[in-house]
Amino acid sequence: MKNIESKSPIKRILNALSIIWYVLLMCFLLTLCFFIINSKINNKVPVIGNYAILKVMTESMEPTISKHQIVLVKKIPVEKIQVSDVISYYHLVGEKEIIITHRVIQIIQDPQTKDLIGFKTKGDANASEDSWDVQKDKVIGIVDFGHPVVVNVLSFISDPIGIIVLVIFPLSLILISDFVSLFKVVKQKDEDFDNDELLDDISLDDNEFESFDFGVNDYYKEDQYLDDDDDLLDYYSDDD
């Protein structure tokens, strides 16, 4: 009978946490892949909820926003955008549409109806304002500076070191743990198989008893036994 060792509570908790982390990691990666593929197909920034995650690629907004910094862009009604807000928007350069993150310095309205038409923008580090007007339907949203912790975490994740620490390293540990568990199961099965073979080798076959020759004791032959008794009777006769 095999002895089954019960797992300690700590080991159960660690196994449960590893499974939860694995599931969350897979959900995160699948969600990320979906939004990336969808953005590539539609040529639009992926928006999760009311937020888009963007990386500023130039120095035009320094020192407010550094080059390669991650920003959270909140999608709001364009009518609520005010002067001094930092917005991200699509801008056509040749045949390619790029994303620019600049500060609003003027709101453009229709002189007669006062309806919103667009915005005039400028980079904080630039000496002059942008030479183009931003159409309201090209606005992605305003930069939300109210979540620095989230921005720092996203910046760390987007960094190669962050990807190694938070994604590749835990995934590697999970895979290694699975391989170790699989190796233990295979090894245990091999040991059980060897033990079964050993038991088969040392077991006795019932047919062997059938073929075993116990031999014949001539002394206990019935006729011989009777003959011996007769001889004894004759020897100890009444005449003596």
Summary of the structure (lengths in Angstrom):
residues: 240
radius of gyration: 44.2
end to end distance: 72.7
largest distance: 165.9
contacts: 538
relative contact order: 0.09
helix: 49%
strand: 21%
